[in-house]
Amino acid sequence: MASPDVVKARKKAALAVAVVAVFVVACLMVVEAVGMLAQSKGIVEGREVADSGAVEITEVEVPDEPFYVLLIGSDSRKGTALYTGRANEHSQVDQRSDIMTLMRVDPYTPTITLVTVPRDTKLEGTSEKINEALAADNDPQAVVSVVEQLTGVEIDYYAMTTFIGFEDFVDALGGVTVDVPQTVTVPDPSTAKDVQVSAGDDKQLNGSQALVVARARKEYGDNQEALRQINVRNIEESIIYKALDACFSSGSSGGAFPRMLDALFGNVTTNLDYNVVREVAYQIAENIDALTFYSCTGPYEGENDENDLWTVEEDKEAWAELMAAVDAGEDPTGIVPIPEFPNS
């Protein structure tokens, strides 16, 4: 599987349509939108389009300017075997944003850019990491606010999921196929039992195993969090492949995709408007051969603070250079170099 931090090849252009609402839950909205567009034509690439009919369609206009969506993965233990309800334990009553991916969508060029926002970043003049913003009121809009301050762009939308939501979604897809760079072992929050995933290419993972690979980091030594985010992007890419396959699969029952929608709406917190996303997908689909997809990360290098916690101090110059390229729809890859796995 190609690195998620390089420009995607043209042969993957169809996949990028789904990225309009990417990362676990949001991608489904676009997959269905493309499915509806294709369904109106009857056939897609020689295959019948599965019938979903799950969402009421209304007329809306495509945003006339590029816009941003913040994709959030919460570390909430609620609903898991690790949950005790004691407020003094990590992620019991409150939660943190362990995954923050800022996505810029330009429906007209068209261009989609993903930027990892390192969770350990500490804004200048503050004492807490930005992933703590979610803990105050469990409000994803608070995460949006700190990421806006860090990146200097206005973020219109957010979409957030949790451990359990992620597992349910991957299982609804029938699993994912990803490269696992090295063997990892992490407790599955849903059972509190260790799950080991061995290294290898094109590994078939269920929801529990995918979550283990998405969470593992201590095995990677230096730059462990930045390396974990590479795994997250690889899983994300596989999820989009699977969602597209379900949408465009042959047959007339169309049962798989509605089940995925059930998992979506039961496990996501978002202010995305379905019909806006649908129209954006239409716009991108009309120009799919011209679509450009970029993926990168914000500054991630850091050190242990006075409390022996790993932190990444805000690097205003690096963020300014990175976001200038992102906001202009230019190629930001390489502005912040990507680390390599220890065994690579």
N, C-alpha and C positions, 0 to 999 in steps of 0.2 A: 504493500500500500504506500503510495507516495506521501511524502511529508505534507502535513496540513499547512505548513508555513511557506509554501511556494505557490506560485500562480497555477491554478488548475488547468489541465489540458482541455482542449476544445471538446474532446470526446466525452467529458464530464459535464458539458454545458447543461444538459437536461436536468442533471442532479441539482444544479445551482438554483433552479426555479424554487425548489422547496426551501432554500435557505432564507427566503424572505421572512420566515418566522421560525428560524432554526433553533436548535438545541432541545432535544427531547420532545417538548410539547408543541411549541409554536410552529415547527415545520409542518405539522399535520394540516394546519389551516391552508397552507399554500398547496400541499399535495392534493387536497380535495379540490381546491380552486382550479388547478391545472386539469384535474380529472373532469370537472364540470365543463371546462372549456373544450377538452377533447371529446367529451361525451356529446356535445352539441354537434360534433362532426361525425359521430358514430364509431369511428375506428381510430386507434392510435398505433402506429407502427405495426399494423396487421393484427392487432389484438383487441378484443372487446374491452371496454372500460367498465370496471365494476360500478354498479349503481349504489350511491350512498344516500342522497336525498335527505341528509340529516339536518341541514341548516336552511333557514328561510333566507331567500336571496332578495336584497333590496338594491335599488340604484344608488350608487355613490360615485364620486369623482376620485380619480387617482391624484394623490398629492403632487403638486406641480414643482416641488423642490425635493432634493434628497432628504431623507429623514433617518433618525436613529431609534434603535430598539435595544434595551438592556435586557439580556438574558441572564437569569439568576438561578443558581442552584443552592438551595437552603440546606443547612446541616441539621435541621430539626430532628430530634429523636422521637417526637410524638408519633404514636402508632407503631413503634418498633419495640423489640424485646429489650432494648437498652433504656427504655423510658421508665423513670422512677417518679417523676413529678416533683422532685426536690429542686427548689429554685437555686440552691448553691452548687448544683452539678451542671457541667457544660452542656449547653443546648437542650436543657430539659424544659424549662418554661419558655425561655427565649430561644432565638436562633441566630445564626450568622450566615452571611452570603459567601459560601466557599467557592462558588463559581460565579464570575461576572464576565460576560462576553458582550462587548459593545459592538453592535452591528449597524453599519451605514448602508442604506438602500437607495440607489438611484435608479428609478424605474425606466428612465428614458435613454441612458447611454447604452445599455444598462450595465451597472456595476454594483457589486455587493462586496463589502469589506468587513471582516471580523477582526476585532482587537481584544485580546485577553487583557483584563484589568487585574493585576496581581492582588490577591486578597490581603497580603501582608503589608500593603502600602500604607504609610502613615503621612497624612497631609501635614505640610509645614505648619508649625505652631499648635499642633494637636498632640494628644497623648495616646490616642487609640488608633488601631488599624481601621481601615475603611470597612472591613467586613463586619465590624461591630455596629455599624449604623442600623442594621436590621433589628438588633436586639432591643433597641429602645422601646419601640411600639409594635414590633413585628410587621412593619409597614414597608413594602418594597419601594414605595415612593421615596423613603429616606435614603435608600441605596442609590436611587436615581440621582438624588441631590448631591451626594458626595462624589459620585462619578462625574457629574456635570462640572463640579468644582475642579476636579482633577484634570479633566480632559479639555475643558473650555468649550464644549458643545452643548446644545440643547437636545435633550432626550425626550421624545414624545411618548414612547411606549415602553412597557416592561412586560416580561413573562417569567414567572417563577414556579419551580417545581421542587420536590423534596426527595429524600431517599426512597421512600415507599412509592411515590409517584413514578420515579425513574424506573424502579424494578418492575412495577406493573406495566409500564409502557413498553419496556424492552420485551417482556414476556408476551404482551399482546402482539408484538411484531413477529413472534416466533424466534426471538434471539437475534444476535448481531454477529458479524464476522469482522474481526480486527486482528492486527498484528500486536502481539504482546512482547515487548522488548526483553523482559526478563521475568523470572518466576516471582510472584508476589503472594503474600498471605495477609488478609485483613478480615476482621470480624464482619459478618453480614449483620447490619442493624436489625433486620427483620427477625433473626433467630438468635443473635448474640454469639453465634458459633463461627470459628475461623473457617474461611474458605480460601483454598489455594488455587491459583491459576498459573499453570506452567507456561514458560516462554515458548514462542513459536509464531510462525506466520499463518495468517488466515485462520485464527482460532475461532471456533464456534462457541459463543458465550450466551448463557441465559441471563435473566435480569440480575440475579444475585452475583454472578461472575462478572458481568459488565460493571456493576457498581463497585466491586472489589478493585478492578483495574482502574476505574475512574478515581477511586479514593487513595490508592497506594502511592506512597511517596518516599517513605523512610528507607526503602531499599536502594534508592538512587544516589545517595551521597550528596555531593554538591548540586546546587540548583534544583533540588528535589521538587519544589513546587512548580517551577517552570516546566520541568519534565512531565510532571503529572498532567499539566494542562495540554501537553501534546497528546497524551493518551485520551484525554477528554475529547479533543477534536477528532481523533481517529474513530472513537466510538460514535461521535456525532455524525460523522460522514457515513458510517455504516448504517446508522439509524435512518438516514435520509434515503439511502439505497433501498432499504427494506420497505419504507413507507411508500416510495414510488412504485415498487414492485407490487405491493398490495393494491394500490390505486389502479394500476394498469394491467393487473393480472387478468388472464383469460377466464371465461365463465360468466354466468349470469346471476349467480346468487348474491355477490357483492357483500358477503357476510363479514369478511376480515376488516374492511375499512370502517364500517360502523362500530365494530368493537374497539378499534383504535380511537375513534372519536369519543366513545364512552370513557376510555382511559384518560383521554385528554381533558375533557370537561370535568371529570371527577377529581383531577389531581393537579390543576394549574390555577394560579392566581395571575390575572392579566387584565390590562386595560386595552388590549388590542381589539379593534373592531373587525369582526370577521369579514364584512363586506368590503372594507378598505383593503384588507390583505388580499381578498379575492381579486379585486380590480388591479392591484399592483401585480399579482401573478399573471393576469391576462396581458398586461402591458409588457412584462418581461418575456412572456411566452411568444409574443408577436415578434420579438427581436432576439430570440434565443441564440442564433448563430453569432451575434455580436456580444453576448454576455461575457463580462470579465469578473473573475472572482479572486479576491485577495485575502490573505490570512496572516496575522502577525501578533506580536505581544508587546505590551508596554514594558517599561523598565522593571526588572525583577531582581537585580542583584542587591543584596542587603547584608546584615550582620545581626548578631544577638545584641539586644539592648540591655539596660541595667537590670532588667528583670529576667534576663536570660531567654527572652522571647525573640524569635527571628522577625525582623522588621525590614521593610524597604522604605528608605527615606524618599520623600517626593523629589523627583528630578524634573524640575520645571522645564529646563532646556530640552531634555530628551523628549518629554511629552509634547512640548510645543512643536518640535521638528516632526515627530511622528504624526500628530493630529493635523498639522498643516497639509501633509501628504494625503492623509485619510480624507479630510474634509474637502480637498480638491478633487477627490476621486482618482488620485494617482497611486502608483505602486509603492506601498510602505514597507515591503519586505526587505529585511536587512538593515533597516534603520536601528532596530534593537536586535543584535545577533541572537540566534536561537542556540541553546546548549545541546549537547549530544548525550545520549544515554551512556552510562559507564561501560557497557559491554558492546557498544556499537563499533 
